[in-house]
Amino acid sequence: MTKNKNNQAIWENRIKNSTSSFFQRVGSSIDIDKRLYKEDITGSIAHVEMLFKQKIISFKIKNKIIYGLSKIKKEISNKKFEFNKNHEDIHMNIEKRLFQIIGEEAGYIHTGRSRNDQVITDLKIWIKSASKEIDFCLHKIIKSTLNLATKNIYTIMPGFTHLKNAQAVSFAHYLMAYIEIFQRDRKRFNNNLESLNENPLGVAAIAGTSFNIDRDFTTKKLGFKKPTNNSIDTVSDRDFVLDFLYCVSVCAMHISRMSEELIIWNSDGFKLINLSDKVVTGSSIMPQKKNPDPLEYLRGKSGNIYGNLFSMLTILKGLPLSYFKDLQDDKEIIFSSNDILINCLKIFDEVLKNLSPNKKRMLELANSGYITATDFADYLVKNHSLSFRKAYQKTADLVNLAEKKKKKLGDFSLEELKKIEPKLTNDVLKVFDLKNSIKSKKTYGGTSFDNIKKMIFKYNKLK
């Protein structure tokens, strides 16, 4: 192995005194950014291939560098690589090891680039991969939701507004609302992938490079759509980080909302759903308890993710262009939010697979709260030419009477109903049937059983 002074800091000739051990510890990011080793090696290989193509380095040097990088990748994958905090980050750890493997010719690897464009390239490639993993997890959740919805098309429950009984809906229709939400999350991540699909490699530290590099070559090699337009903007840009963190935050918020809903439905006050023993925990003092701790975990983790988004916004708000050490924290923030979300998506999918409706209780609750009142108002408009406001008033009178007599709307006889509206005929009694109420909501997007079947069929085709 060739002995070389590259085992020292790369700025040794300029900064004579050694950095304090304390600053070395706090300034080192290797414990965080070593996760980028695959992306860093991929970017470096594309870069040296471009350097050879442009006749900036020789064929022999190109091959030696690629050989060394491939060996390093294998060492890290096999956990045989020693990360050194003295070398600060993943980029320098890899470069220093490359010197050990191939000697002084490793010094050509950094021709025409800087760590500034290198790290952004790594990070963009990593976010692409992370977004695809999140999309896969979202797809699994949608599939689990579809399976549960398919089994519960005819399960009737009350739909809620203000947590008060509103109108009768199918439990499947409620579940399909989750699918719409997660589909928007998928679209949001995919839109973000499109917006970050610009190649930073080759803008160097801030001004570009005097070497005759080919950024279109590395763009194609690394799977980007086009090179970035401005070198100053490129090295200071972390909008793509904010976009990713925002997407993660919205998705976490959706999981939190749904978790809260399921916690309420599982409570002894509602008893609308049952959770299997696989997704509950017990109490240290109360033997009877089965607590929805996983759902509470999901609800709580949204706060951590929000905090990461706000942290990144705060870091960026006071930074002039272009690169500053402050930006080093972006990776820890991104990795944290990504890991939390992936974990939450997997937990939520597990909950969905271990959730069942309490159909009897759902129907019982749907039969309370006068939830067919709007159906009666609609009936008066359609069959007796009343304005909706007039029909609303008459329906309110009926509800008031039902409350006074402690009766359900469907318990009234035709004679009693005629005191509200004398023109009523016997067919009005069908209006108070919950199944008929659901069947009548045929407009696109409504809760009718036929609509639900069509939507389930539509989403099954999209699998």
Beta strands, then each sheet from edge to edge (+ up, - down):
strand 1: 156-161
strand 2: 164-170
strand 3: 198-199
strand 4: 226-227
strand 5: 273-275
strand 6: 355-357
sheet 1: 1+ 2-
sheet 2: 3+ 4+
sheet 3: 5+ 6-
end
